[in-house]
Amino acid sequence: MSIGCNKPLAERVYSFQVKDESGKGFGLLISELYPDTTIPDQYSKIKGIPPLQSVPVDSKIKWEKYFAGLPADTLSLFLFSGDTLQKYSWAEVRAGYKIIKRIDLSLDYLKAKNYTITYP
């Protein structure tokens, strides 16, 4: 016996990968506020990227629609050393702009990188 259903069994998830090739791992924080390059006060949203591994960044909508809804069609990815996050308070990290790298990510850049962002 089969039952018809109009809803899909699982929601589609769209992802890009953030990959560590430094062997040290890092913390990742994503900001949708570009061109504002201030580190957002969102410590609880830092995602750990383990050494020599990749971690997905997911969206429930297609990336084209997601980026179109941003204020400037660009995301900023802030990368932090784990040592920095342990040594300094979050206020000190933000005030001193203690990042190892910031990547400004447009949809075109994401596509050109085949949906994989690699550090370094």
N, C-alpha and C positions, 0 to 999 in steps of 0.2 A: 504494500500500500504506500503511495506517495502523497505528500501534502504540498500544495503550491504555496509559495511565500514570495512576497514582493521585496522583502529586505534581503540584502546580501548576508551571508553567514558571518563574514568578517569584514571589518572596515579596511579599506586600502590604506597603506602607510607609504609615504614617500620619504626617502632617506638620502642623505649624503654622509660620507664617512670622514671622520677626522682621525688621521693616522700619525702616530709617533714613530719617527725613524731616528730620533736622537738617542734612544736607549735609556732615557732618564724619566720619561713620562712628564705630564704637565696637567695643570688645571685649565679648563676651558669655560669661558663665560661669553654668551652671545648677547649682543645689543642690537635692537632694532631702531636705535635713535640716530643713526648716521645722518648728517655729518658731525653730530656731537660726538666727540672722541673721549668724553669723560667716562671713566669706568663706572658702570651702573652700580648702585648700592643694592646688590642682589647676591650677597655671599652664598646664600642657601641654594642658588641655582648653578653654582660651579660644578661642572661635570669633570670627573677624573678620567684622563686618558692614560692608561697603563703603558709602561715601556714596551716599545716594539709591537704595539697592538693598535687596532682601530676601533672606534666607537661610533655608532650611528647617531645622527641628528635627525629626528623624525618630524614629519608634518602630516596632518590628515588631509591636507589639500595639495594639489599639484604645485610644484615650485613656481611655475609661471604665475599662478594666481597669488601665491604667497608673497612673492617679490613685488608684484603689482600693487599690493596693499600696503607696502611699506612707505614711510614718508619720503624716502629718496631712492627706492629700488635697490638698497644696499644694506647688508648686515655687517657689523663689526664683530670679529672674533678676537677676544682677548685671551692670550695664553700666559699662564703664570707658572713659575717654578714652584714645586711642592715645598722646597726649602724656604722660599720667600713667604708662602702662606703660613708656614709654621713659625717662622721667626718674627714676623711683624703682625700687628693688629690689622684688621680689615681697613680701618680708617687710615692707617699709615700706608698701606698698599695703594689705596685710592688716591690719597693726597700726594704721594711720591711717584705716582704712575709707575709702580714697580711691576712691569710686565716684561716678559721675554720677547713678545712679539704681538703686534696687532695686524690682523688680516682683514682688509675691507673686501667683502665678498658680494659681487653682483651675480645675477643669474648667468650672464654670458661667461664670466670667469668660472663659475661653478661647472657649467657645461664644458668649457675648454679643459678643465681639470678632470673631466669624466666623473664628476660627483665624488671626488676624493681630494680632500685637503690634507696635505702632508707637511709636518714640521720635522726638521728644518727645511 
